[in-house]
Amino acid sequence: MGKVKSPELVNLVCVIFGNDMNYRIKDLTEVLEKNFGRIDFVSKPLDFSAFTSYYEEEMGNPLKSRIISFEPLIHPFELADIKSITNKIEMDFSVEGRRTFNIDAGYIHHSQFVLASTKAWGSRIYLKNGIYAEITLLFLNGHFRPWEMTYPNYRTPEYIGELEKIRDIYMEKKRALKRL
């Protein structure tokens, strides 16, 4: 029988997409930091519209995304509660019942990139309170690798490159914890 161990702390990440993200990211930074701690990385603007038109009616076009990393490490079990908070933030910023942006909460561990979702699917595991988790990317042989079910944007070198930058930051945080 294996020994039960505490999980490693992970790096909280939010992937935010919407219309006019250069403006909206400034509005969101304060709210996100109030809820999750200091931001230590914001990605360059990334294209989102090229991958789906699903959100255009609600949010407009073109849609851009940013990947944000937070300085405090979290326990993986916090992901469901964090996703519930990001859903509330989306609604707080909505206009006439329409979201102006979407926030995908997730985390980076040294071996994976995990995203939370409210949508059930065969590749997702139920956490709690209507929230599921999916291993979106696996870190293997020095790079994040997609699965067959990985959303198209997370398959691109641009998204993977930004997530690998955050993984590097996370690995430095882990080394700093070991030195304490």
N, C-alpha and C positions, 0 to 999 in steps of 0.2 A: 504494500500500500504506500502511495506517495504521501509526502508531508504537505500539509496545507501551508502555503506561504502567502505573505502579503504581496499584492501586485506592485510592480515598479510604477513610480510616478510617470506621467506622460505630459506632453506639451499640448496645451489647448490651442486649437486653430479654429478660426472662423473664415469661411469663404463667403464673401458678400458679392452679390451681383445685382445690377439694376441699371437704370438709365441715369446718365449724368453722375457717375460715381465720383468724379473728381470733387464735385460739390458735396455729395452725400457722405463721403468718407469722413469729411471734417465734422459733420453733424453727429455721426455715429461714434467717433473715437471717444468722446467724453462719456457717452452712455455705456459703451462697452468696457471702458476702463473702470467705471464705477461698479460694474457688475463682476468683472473678471480679473481686474488688476492691470498693471502697467503693460502697454503694448511694446514689444521689443522688435517687431518686424512688420512692415507693410510691403507687400509685393508691388511690382510695377503693374500698371493696368493691363489686364488680360482680356482678350476677346471672349465673349460668351455667345453672342448672336449667331456665330458661325455654326454652332452645335445644335441649336433647337430654336424653333419659333414658338414654342409652348407658352412662354411667359410674355410675349409681345403685346397681346391684347390688354393684359393687366398692367404691364410696366413700361410699355413703349419699346422703341428701337432707336439706336443700337444699344445693346446691353453689354456692359463691361463688368469685369469682376476684379476683386482684390482679395488676396489671401493675407490674413492677419494672424500673428502669433502673439501670445501673451507670456510675459516673464514668469509669473508663478506657475509651477508645475501642479498638476491636479492628479487625483486618483481616478482611474478609468471609470469607476462606478458613478462618478459625478456627471457623466455625459448626458444621461436622460434628463436630469434636472436642468442642465445648461441648455439643452435643446428647447425645453419648455420656456426658459427665460428668453432665448433668442426669438422664439415664436411670438412672445408677448411684445418684444421690442419691434418686431416687424409690424404688428397691429397698431402699436402706439404711434408709429410714423406713417400709417396708411392714410390715404386721402379718399374720402367718399367710399370707404369699404375696399379700396384697392391698395395693395401693397406697392410701395415705391421701390422696394428692394427685397431680396431674399437673403437670409443668413443661414448657411449650412454650418452647423457646429460639428467639430470633430477633434481628433487628436493625432499626434505623431508619437509613436513609440519607435525604438530603434529598429524594429522589424516590420513596421506596418503604418499605414495611414488609414484611420478609421473615421467614417462619417456616420452621424446620426440621421434618422429619417422618421417621418410619421407614416411612411408608406411601407406596408408589409410586402415582402417579396421572398422568393425561395432562398436567396443568398443572404438574407438578413435575419438577425437573431433578436427576439423580443427582449427589451430591457425592463421597462416599466412605464406606466402612465401613457400608453399609446406610442412609445418611442422604441425604435429599432436601431440596431447598429450593423454596419457592414464594413468588412475589411475591403477598402477600395483599392489600395495598392499594397504590394508586398515588397519589402526591401530585400533584394537578393543580388549577390555579386556586385555590390557597390552602387546599385541604383534601384529606384522604385520601379516596379513592374506591374502593369495592369492585368486584370483578370478579364475573362470573356464578358462579364456583366458590368465592368467598369464604365461609367459614363464617358462619352467621347472626349470631353474637355480634359478630363484627368488622364487621358492617354497621350496627350501632346507633350512634346519636349518643353514647351513654355511653362505649363502647369507643373510638370514633374520637376523642372529645374528650380522653380520657386519653392516647392515643397522640400526639395533636397537641401536648399539653403536653410530652411527652418529646421530640418533634421540636424544639420551641422550645429546650429545654435543649441538645440536640445541636447546633443551629445556633449557639448561644452558644459551645459548646466549639470548634467549627470556627473561629469568628471569633477566639477566644483563641489558637488554634494559629497563625493567620496573623500575629498580632501578635508572636509570638516571633521 
